[in-house]
Amino acid sequence: MDSYKRRGAGGVLYRMLFGSDHQLFAWFELLLITAAAMLIWVYQATLLYDRPQQYFFWPMLGPVVIALRYGFGRGMMSFVFLLIGFSVWQASHDQPFLLSMPVAVGTAVVTMLVGEFRDHWHDINERFELNHRFMEQKLKSFTQNYHLLKVSHDQLEQRVAGKQMSLRTGIQLLHTDALEQPDGRPVKLAERSLQVVSEIITLYQAGFYLVHDGKIDAQPLATIGNAHKLVADDAMLKDMLQSKALLSPADLIEHSDLYYQLTIPLSDINGKLQAVILAEKVRFVQLTDANVALVALLSGYIANFIANEVFVPVLKPEQRQLFRQYIRSQQHYYQRYAIDSSLVLFTDLTATQHLAFSQITDFRRGADIYWQCQTRDGQQALCVLLPMTTPSEAKQFIERVQSLLAGQQNAGSADLKLTGPLRVSAQQAEINLLLHELDAYNEDLADAANTDL
């Protein structure tokens, strides 16, 4: 860039003094080739030529090579050094000065032409190099702006599509339908399930099917769209029945002839497949990781309702195994969808055990699981599982519970022991130890009851 900008006498002087970036090597090569050219000149001066046509000034190649490699300045310096060196040698050996003016001028002209050509070629290459770097920067900036624009477009399209339904709202709607219409529960739940799932991931064409003994019923309980049909040999459907996992075309990229775009298995808390939702057409932009994880978690609650095991938000002390199954299911969701959950334990430390933990359930979220239990010391406790909840969100829940108990029971901070929040994925050892201590007391109660009988 600097050599391109410098012109006139300053530019010539700059090239003569500095030349290439590798200064030491450039000077070494200049002196070496100049010395070799001078030795060739000395040797050529001792030769006799019968005819002038046989003569060629071979030492000229030295300055020409330097000019071709390092430009006009270094080439002319090599020519000057060649003249000085040969003159010194002539003077030291008392030999006549054998240098004609045409040979000197011709060597200087050739060296100048070669040097100017090299400088011009070097400037052009430098200009192209700068343009190339500029285009690379532009391409990098364009790529970054494209990704930002794509993310903004996806978020805007999701907002235009409508507000995403929360897990709490979906479970409350399903729970209400399951309790209000016990006779027509499967059909009502099927219609409500398609509605709830479609609020999260828009379904344009889908069907809800019951499953008996691992086989899908031929007739759907509810459908969306007019052209929905059951294709039993679809690769995605077969894979879903085997793995019992929610699948989309992104999970089976090796298959190009898939009929369905989304298959949702509805497995209850015991792992039994109760029903499936098969969709031919969905809104692909809504198949995000968060939406897929939300639908997968919601499908488990739908399956429990279908299995006539109406969701009970508060478990009794003897239902410890069911509570463990809920925790294992959350661990499974984390392994597949990377959506973590939290666990919190509240313990009543008052002497009279007067803290009304039952009031906490009045403010529970739709997906939360409560287990009423006791510690080894006979203190009442409440273990709360918070699905799809980060530790920071769990701390907000804890603050609401503490303020609720303090306001209604006039309890101080020393009356309530808090354990957690514990992450279901990363703190399995602590959770297992905590549940083992609670199970030990409840098992003693069960053994004592059986002895009395």
Beta strands, then each sheet from edge to edge (+ up, - down):
strand 1: 203-212
strand 2: 215-216
strand 3: 222-224
strand 4: 262-267
strand 5: 273-282
strand 6: 314-315
strand 7: 342-348
strand 8: 369-374
strand 9: 380-386
strand 10: 416-423
sheet 1: 2+ 1- 3+
sheet 2: 2+ 1- 5+ 4-
sheet 3: 6+ 8+ 9- 7+ 10-
end
